[in-house]
């Protein structure tokens, strides 16, 4: 049987070594080995493609998966596993070496990058190093460094939640993740929020680096190992007001992670463009201006407005293409997936034709013809964006059938594009449909993932009249 990777890293179990073809193979599992998993995913994919081509079709269904599994298992234990584990161990050992040789810079670098090691699953090896530090020096400086790195990631989670404070699903995800961080468990925060959206992870690493600097200058250390963040205060060395330093350093790391997430996230919101597409920004800014002007206009109604009974109104937004309807969260681009420009849905097109999502007006079509600003007769403003980063094509493969200011009917052809050619250039052809003038009282009701055709309802915009 394979030895547990975590126990092997801490030296609490004896690892059996087999010698195969002159190679020493340690019988250790790969628990938490993200680097090994990533490498093995690539190797398995290549093996599958190879055997799919080489195995005769009559036996391919049975033999190809079997050969992929068998050869993959051999490569995992002989090559991929040792290489992946060696890479991860090298990263871990290198970080510890830097803290011991580069002073404040080493401390900052360790705390800034430590949570990236957690993603690889090799952070458990730190336990053995911490134990040796206690034996050699009686103090464990790694414990507070790891603790502030965790706390900063928690601050990043809070920052992301603040950016999306009106989204109940985001709150449901972020609050439990932050509570876990307080007890030294960052995986929910990392994999549920920060790694997924990337910029909170970067912000957390910055907060961790600042925390590492403060640990160095306050000479903070622990007298044990195994607990961090809130419970970790019990391990703090009381030397030089250690308890107070522990609290202040962690609060600073939390605040930096939080603020950096707000700053980076707000920077993304302020752009409100995709790869520098200024027209998108103008569309959204016009919606914001109307939103700000609405209260002054509404006061003219006087007291009668206060007694008016609000009724729900609805507007259907129809599919702009034939294909597969998906939620925005599944679009492989943060600008759309995080709903920075607005809410809506997307279509994975089956053909290169884009149609009007309802009766309305083409308010603007981009010079590159890959995106359209559209306003329905009901007043809903939409951005129809054909593909991801397709602005870089400069209009190549796109043909427009409408012009700015043109009124159109539901299902009328707006743009044609060479779908296969665009995909061959390496671009995703998914078509997000974004409502850019959603107000507080409006919301998008998604119809659910399904096969869809032009004229079918994609989602509904509901509001109070």
C-alpha positions as CSV (number, residue, x, y, z in Angstrom):
1,X,0.0,0.0,0.0
2,X,1.1,3.6,-0.5
3,X,2.2,5.7,2.4
4,X,0.2,8.8,3.2
5,X,1.9,11.8,1.6
6,X,1.2,14.1,4.5
7,X,2.6,11.6,7.0
8,X,5.6,11.0,4.8
9,X,6.3,14.7,4.5
10,X,6.4,15.0,8.3
11,X,8.6,11.9,8.7
12,X,6.1,10.0,10.8
13,X,5.9,6.9,8.6
14,X,8.6,4.8,6.9
15,X,8.4,4.9,3.1
16,X,9.1,1.8,1.1
17,X,11.3,2.2,-2.0
18,X,11.1,-0.1,-5.0
19,X,13.9,-0.4,-7.6
20,X,12.5,-0.6,-11.1
21,X,14.8,-0.5,-14.1
22,X,17.5,1.0,-11.9
23,X,15.1,3.7,-10.7
24,X,14.2,4.1,-7.0
25,X,10.4,4.5,-6.7
26,X,9.0,5.6,-3.4
27,X,5.6,4.1,-2.6
28,X,4.0,7.4,-1.5
29,X,0.5,8.7,-2.4
30,X,-0.1,12.0,-4.0
31,X,-2.6,13.6,-1.6
32,X,-2.8,17.3,-2.2
33,X,-0.3,17.1,-5.0
34,X,-1.7,19.7,-7.4
35,X,1.5,20.0,-9.5
36,X,1.5,16.2,-10.0
37,X,-2.2,16.3,-10.9
38,X,-1.7,19.0,-13.4
39,X,1.3,17.3,-15.0
40,X,-0.6,14.0,-15.1
41,X,-3.6,15.6,-16.7
42,X,-1.5,16.8,-19.6
43,X,0.3,13.4,-19.9
44,X,-3.0,11.5,-19.8
45,X,-4.5,13.8,-22.5
46,X,-1.5,13.2,-24.8
47,X,-1.7,9.4,-24.2
48,X,-5.4,9.4,-25.0
49,X,-4.9,11.3,-28.2
50,X,-2.0,9.0,-29.2
51,X,-3.9,5.7,-28.6
52,X,-7.1,7.1,-30.3
53,X,-5.0,7.6,-33.4
54,X,-3.0,4.3,-33.3
55,X,-5.6,1.7,-32.1
56,X,-7.8,0.2,-34.8
57,X,-11.3,1.5,-34.7
58,X,-12.9,-1.9,-34.2
59,X,-11.2,-2.3,-30.7
60,X,-10.6,1.4,-29.9
61,X,-13.5,1.8,-27.5
62,X,-12.2,-1.0,-25.2
63,X,-8.4,-0.9,-25.7
64,X,-7.6,2.8,-25.9
65,X,-8.8,3.7,-22.4
66,X,-7.1,0.6,-21.0
67,X,-3.8,1.4,-22.5
68,X,-4.1,5.1,-21.5
69,X,-4.7,4.0,-17.9
70,X,-1.9,1.4,-17.8
71,X,0.8,3.5,-19.4
72,X,-0.3,6.5,-17.4
73,X,0.0,4.6,-14.1
74,X,3.6,3.5,-15.0
75,X,4.6,7.1,-16.0
76,X,3.0,8.5,-12.9
77,X,5.1,6.4,-10.5
78,X,8.3,6.4,-12.6
79,X,8.5,9.9,-14.0
80,X,5.6,12.3,-13.4
81,X,5.1,11.7,-9.7
82,X,8.8,12.1,-8.7
83,X,9.2,15.1,-11.0
84,X,6.1,16.8,-9.6
85,X,6.9,16.1,-6.0
86,X,10.5,17.3,-6.6
87,X,9.2,20.6,-8.1
88,X,6.9,21.2,-5.2
89,X,9.5,20.2,-2.6
90,X,12.0,22.5,-4.3
91,X,9.6,25.4,-4.1
92,X,9.0,24.8,-0.4
93,X,12.6,24.3,0.5
94,X,13.6,27.4,-1.5
95,X,11.2,29.5,0.4
96,X,12.5,28.4,3.8
97,X,16.1,29.0,2.6
98,X,15.2,32.6,1.6
99,X,13.8,33.4,5.0
100,X,17.0,32.3,6.6
101,X,19.3,34.1,4.2
102,X,17.5,37.3,2.9
103,X,16.3,38.9,6.1
104,X,13.2,41.1,5.7
105,X,13.0,40.4,2.0
106,X,13.0,36.7,2.6
107,X,10.3,37.0,5.2
108,X,8.1,39.0,2.9
109,X,8.7,36.7,0.0
110,X,7.8,33.6,2.1
111,X,4.6,35.1,3.4
112,X,3.7,36.5,0.0
113,X,4.1,33.1,-1.7
114,X,3.2,30.6,1.1
115,X,-0.4,30.3,0.1
116,X,0.6,29.4,-3.4
117,X,2.4,26.4,-1.8
118,X,-0.9,25.5,-0.2
119,X,-2.5,25.3,-3.6
120,X,0.1,22.6,-4.5
121,X,-0.7,20.6,-1.4
122,X,3.0,20.5,-0.2
123,X,2.5,22.9,2.7
124,X,2.4,20.0,5.1
125,X,6.1,19.6,4.8
126,X,6.5,22.8,6.8
127,X,5.5,20.8,9.9
128,X,8.8,18.9,9.9
129,X,10.8,22.1,9.3
130,X,8.9,23.9,12.2
131,X,9.7,21.0,14.5
132,X,13.4,21.2,13.7
133,X,13.4,24.9,14.2
134,X,12.0,24.4,17.7
135,X,14.7,21.8,18.5
136,X,17.5,24.0,17.2
137,X,16.5,27.4,18.4
138,X,13.4,27.1,20.7
139,X,11.5,29.5,18.5
140,X,9.4,28.9,15.3
141,X,9.4,32.0,13.0
142,X,7.6,30.1,10.2
143,X,4.4,29.8,12.2
144,X,3.5,33.6,12.3
145,X,4.7,33.9,8.6
146,X,2.2,31.3,7.5
147,X,-0.5,32.7,9.8
148,X,-0.3,36.2,8.4
149,X,-0.4,34.8,4.9
150,X,-3.6,33.0,5.7
151,X,-5.1,36.1,7.4
152,X,-4.4,38.2,4.3
153,X,-6.2,35.7,2.1
154,X,-9.2,36.0,4.5
155,X,-9.0,39.8,4.1
156,X,-9.1,39.3,0.3
157,X,-12.3,37.2,0.7
158,X,-13.9,40.0,2.7
159,X,-12.8,42.5,0.0
160,X,-14.4,40.4,-2.8
161,X,-17.6,40.1,-0.8
162,X,-17.7,43.9,-0.4
163,X,-17.3,44.4,-4.1
164,X,-20.4,42.1,-4.6
165,X,-22.3,43.0,-1.4
166,X,-25.6,42.9,-3.1
167,X,-25.1,39.3,-4.4
168,X,-26.6,36.8,-1.9
169,X,-24.7,33.9,-3.4
170,X,-21.4,35.7,-3.0
171,X,-22.1,36.3,0.7
172,X,-23.1,32.7,1.2
173,X,-19.7,31.7,-0.3
174,X,-17.5,34.3,1.3
175,X,-18.7,34.3,4.9
176,X,-18.1,30.6,5.7
177,X,-14.8,30.8,3.8
178,X,-13.6,33.7,6.0
179,X,-14.7,31.9,9.2
180,X,-12.6,28.9,8.2
181,X,-9.6,31.2,7.7
182,X,-9.9,32.5,11.3
183,X,-9.2,28.9,12.4
184,X,-6.3,28.4,10.0
185,X,-8.0,26.6,7.2
186,X,-7.7,28.6,3.9
187,X,-8.6,26.0,1.3
188,X,-12.3,27.1,1.1
189,X,-11.2,30.7,0.7
190,X,-8.5,29.8,-1.9
191,X,-10.4,27.4,-4.1
192,X,-13.9,28.8,-3.5
193,X,-13.0,32.5,-4.1
194,X,-9.5,33.7,-4.5
195,X,-8.0,31.3,-7.0
196,X,-11.3,31.2,-8.9
197,X,-11.3,35.0,-9.5
198,X,-7.5,35.5,-9.4
199,X,-7.3,39.1,-8.4
200,X,-8.2,38.4,-4.7
201,X,-5.4,35.8,-4.6
202,X,-3.0,38.5,-5.8
203,X,-4.3,40.9,-3.3
204,X,-4.0,38.3,-0.5
205,X,-0.4,37.6,-1.5
206,X,0.4,41.3,-1.2
207,X,-1.2,41.4,2.2
208,X,0.8,38.3,3.2
209,X,4.1,40.0,2.1
210,X,3.4,43.1,4.2
211,X,2.5,40.8,7.1
212,X,5.8,39.0,6.6
213,X,7.7,42.3,6.8
214,X,6.0,43.1,10.1
215,X,6.8,39.7,11.5
216,X,10.5,40.4,10.8
217,X,10.6,43.8,12.3
218,X,8.6,42.8,15.4
219,X,10.8,39.6,15.9
220,X,7.6,37.6,16.2
221,X,7.8,33.8,16.6
222,X,5.9,30.9,18.0
223,X,6.8,28.4,20.8
224,X,5.1,25.5,19.0
225,X,3.4,24.7,15.7
226,X,0.1,23.3,14.4
227,X,-2.3,26.2,15.1
228,X,-2.5,29.6,13.4
229,X,-4.6,32.8,13.1
230,X,-7.0,33.1,16.1
231,X,-6.0,29.9,18.0
232,X,-2.4,30.6,17.1
233,X,-2.1,33.5,19.5
234,X,-1.7,30.8,22.3
235,X,1.6,29.8,20.7
236,X,3.0,33.3,20.4
237,X,6.4,34.0,22.1
238,X,5.6,36.7,24.7
239,X,9.1,38.2,24.2
240,X,8.9,41.8,23.1
241,X,5.2,42.1,23.7
242,X,4.6,39.1,21.4
243,X,0.9,38.8,22.0
244,X,0.2,42.4,21.1
245,X,2.5,42.2,18.1
246,X,0.7,39.0,17.0
247,X,-2.7,40.7,17.0
248,X,-1.5,43.9,15.3
249,X,0.5,42.1,12.6
250,X,-2.5,39.9,11.8
251,X,-4.9,42.9,11.7
252,X,-2.5,44.7,9.3
253,X,-2.3,41.7,7.0
254,X,-6.1,41.4,7.0
255,X,-6.5,45.1,6.2
256,X,-4.0,45.0,3.4
257,X,-5.6,42.0,1.8
258,X,-9.0,43.6,2.1
259,X,-7.9,47.0,0.7
260,X,-5.9,45.6,-2.1
261,X,-8.8,43.5,-3.3
262,X,-11.0,46.6,-3.2
263,X,-8.4,48.6,-5.1
264,X,-7.7,46.0,-7.8
265,X,-11.4,45.1,-8.1
266,X,-12.5,48.7,-8.3
267,X,-9.9,49.3,-11.0
268,X,-11.5,46.5,-13.1
269,X,-14.9,48.1,-12.6
270,X,-13.7,51.5,-13.5
271,X,-12.5,50.3,-16.9
272,X,-15.8,48.7,-17.8
273,X,-14.3,47.8,-21.1
274,X,-13.1,44.6,-22.8
275,X,-9.6,45.0,-24.1
276,X,-9.9,48.7,-24.3
277,X,-13.3,48.8,-26.0
278,X,-14.3,52.4,-25.2
279,X,-17.8,52.1,-26.6
280,X,-18.7,49.5,-24.0
281,X,-17.6,52.0,-21.3
282,X,-19.8,54.7,-22.8
283,X,-22.8,52.5,-22.9
284,X,-22.5,51.6,-19.2
285,X,-21.7,55.2,-18.2
286,X,-24.9,56.4,-19.9
287,X,-26.8,53.9,-17.9
288,X,-25.2,55.1,-14.7
289,X,-26.0,58.7,-15.5
290,X,-29.7,57.8,-16.0
291,X,-29.6,55.9,-12.7
292,X,-28.3,59.0,-10.9
293,X,-30.8,61.3,-12.6
294,X,-33.8,59.2,-11.8
295,X,-34.4,60.4,-8.2
296,X,-34.6,64.1,-9.3
297,X,-37.0,63.3,-12.0
298,X,-39.2,61.2,-9.8
299,X,-39.6,64.0,-7.2
300,X,-41.7,65.9,-9.7
301,X,-44.4,63.4,-9.2
302,X,-44.9,64.7,-5.7
303,X,-46.7,62.9,-3.0
304,X,-48.8,60.9,-5.5
305,X,-45.6,58.9,-6.2
306,X,-45.5,57.8,-2.6
307,X,-48.9,56.3,-2.7
308,X,-48.5,54.6,-6.1
309,X,-48.8,50.8,-6.0
310,X,-45.8,49.3,-7.7
311,X,-46.6,46.4,-10.1
312,X,-44.1,43.9,-11.4
313,X,-43.2,44.3,-15.1
314,X,-41.2,41.8,-17.2
315,X,-39.4,41.9,-20.5
316,X,-38.3,38.8,-22.4
317,X,-34.8,38.9,-23.9
318,X,-34.5,36.4,-26.7
319,X,-31.5,34.3,-27.9
320,X,-29.2,36.0,-30.4
321,X,-27.9,32.8,-31.9
322,X,-28.6,29.1,-32.3
323,X,-26.6,27.0,-29.8
324,X,-26.3,26.2,-26.1
325,X,-27.5,28.7,-23.5
326,X,-25.2,29.0,-20.5
327,X,-25.1,31.3,-17.4
328,X,-22.5,34.1,-17.5
329,X,-20.5,32.5,-14.7
330,X,-19.4,29.8,-17.1
331,X,-17.9,32.2,-19.6
332,X,-14.1,31.9,-19.6
333,X,-13.5,35.6,-19.1
334,X,-13.6,37.4,-15.7
335,X,-15.1,40.6,-17.2
336,X,-18.2,38.6,-18.1
337,X,-18.1,35.8,-15.4
338,X,-17.9,38.3,-12.6
339,X,-20.7,40.4,-14.1
340,X,-18.5,43.6,-14.1
341,X,-20.5,45.0,-17.1
342,X,-23.8,43.6,-16.0
343,X,-25.9,40.5,-15.7
344,X,-27.3,38.3,-18.5
345,X,-26.6,35.0,-20.2
346,X,-24.4,33.7,-23.0
347,X,-24.8,31.4,-26.0
348,X,-22.2,28.9,-27.3
349,X,-23.1,29.3,-31.0
350,X,-23.7,26.4,-33.4
351,X,-23.3,28.7,-36.4
352,X,-21.9,32.1,-37.3
353,X,-25.1,34.2,-37.3
354,X,-26.2,36.7,-34.7
355,X,-29.8,37.9,-34.5
356,X,-31.7,40.7,-32.7
357,X,-32.7,39.8,-29.2
358,X,-36.1,41.6,-29.6
359,X,-37.7,44.6,-31.2
360,X,-35.5,47.6,-30.8
361,X,-32.6,49.8,-32.0
362,X,-29.0,49.1,-32.8
363,X,-27.6,52.0,-30.8
364,X,-24.0,51.3,-31.8
365,X,-22.0,48.6,-33.6
366,X,-18.3,48.5,-33.1
367,X,-16.0,49.3,-36.0
368,X,-14.6,45.7,-35.6
369,X,-18.2,44.4,-35.9
370,X,-17.6,41.9,-33.1
371,X,-19.9,43.7,-30.6
372,X,-23.3,45.4,-30.7
373,X,-25.0,47.8,-28.3
374,X,-28.7,47.3,-28.5
375,X,-31.7,48.9,-26.8
376,X,-35.1,47.1,-26.7
377,X,-38.4,48.9,-27.1
378,X,-38.9,48.2,-23.4
379,X,-35.7,50.3,-22.6
380,X,-33.4,47.4,-21.7
381,X,-29.8,48.1,-23.0
382,X,-27.8,45.1,-24.1
383,X,-24.2,44.5,-25.1
384,X,-24.0,41.6,-27.5
385,X,-20.3,40.5,-27.6
386,X,-19.3,37.9,-30.2
387,X,-16.4,35.9,-28.8
388,X,-13.7,36.6,-26.2
389,X,-10.9,39.0,-27.1
390,X,-12.1,39.0,-30.8
391,X,-11.5,42.7,-30.9
392,X,-7.9,41.7,-31.7
393,X,-9.1,40.4,-35.1
394,X,-9.8,43.9,-36.2
395,X,-13.1,43.0,-37.9
396,X,-11.6,40.1,-39.9
397,X,-14.2,37.3,-40.4
398,X,-17.1,39.6,-39.4
399,X,-19.8,41.1,-41.6
400,X,-22.4,43.6,-40.4
401,X,-26.0,43.7,-41.8
402,X,-27.1,46.7,-39.8
403,X,-25.8,50.2,-39.0
404,X,-25.9,52.6,-36.0
405,X,-29.4,53.8,-35.1
406,X,-31.2,51.2,-37.2
407,X,-34.5,49.9,-35.9
408,X,-34.8,46.1,-36.2
409,X,-37.3,43.4,-35.4
410,X,-36.8,40.3,-33.1
411,X,-34.8,37.7,-35.0
412,X,-33.5,40.0,-37.7
413,X,-29.9,39.2,-38.8
414,X,-27.4,41.6,-37.3
415,X,-24.0,40.1,-37.9
416,X,-22.5,37.1,-39.7
417,X,-19.1,35.8,-38.8
418,X,-16.9,32.8,-39.9
419,X,-17.2,30.8,-36.8
420,X,-14.7,28.1,-37.7
421,X,-12.1,30.6,-38.9
422,X,-12.4,32.6,-35.7
423,X,-12.0,29.4,-33.6
424,X,-9.0,28.3,-35.8
425,X,-7.3,31.6,-34.8
426,X,-7.6,30.5,-31.2
427,X,-10.6,32.5,-30.0
428,X,-13.6,31.4,-28.0
429,X,-16.8,32.2,-30.0
430,X,-19.2,32.3,-27.0
431,X,-21.6,35.2,-27.2
432,X,-22.4,37.0,-23.9
433,X,-25.6,39.0,-23.8
434,X,-25.2,41.6,-21.1
435,X,-27.8,44.0,-19.6
436,X,-25.8,47.1,-19.0
437,X,-28.5,49.3,-17.4
438,X,-29.7,47.1,-14.6
439,X,-30.9,49.2,-11.7
440,X,-31.4,48.2,-8.0
441,X,-35.0,47.2,-8.5
442,X,-34.3,45.1,-11.6
443,X,-32.9,41.6,-11.9
444,X,-32.2,39.0,-14.5
445,X,-34.1,35.7,-14.4
446,X,-32.0,33.1,-16.3
447,X,-33.9,30.4,-18.2
448,X,-31.5,27.6,-17.4
449,X,-28.9,25.8,-19.5
450,X,-30.5,24.4,-22.6
451,X,-30.3,24.1,-26.4
452,X,-31.7,27.3,-27.8
453,X,-32.6,29.0,-31.2
454,X,-33.1,32.6,-32.2
455,X,-36.5,33.8,-30.9
456,X,-36.4,31.5,-27.9
457,X,-36.4,33.3,-24.5
458,X,-32.9,33.4,-23.0
459,X,-33.7,35.3,-19.9
460,X,-36.2,37.7,-18.4
461,X,-35.6,41.2,-17.0
462,X,-38.0,41.8,-14.1
463,X,-38.6,45.1,-12.3
464,X,-41.3,47.1,-10.5
465,X,-43.3,49.6,-12.5
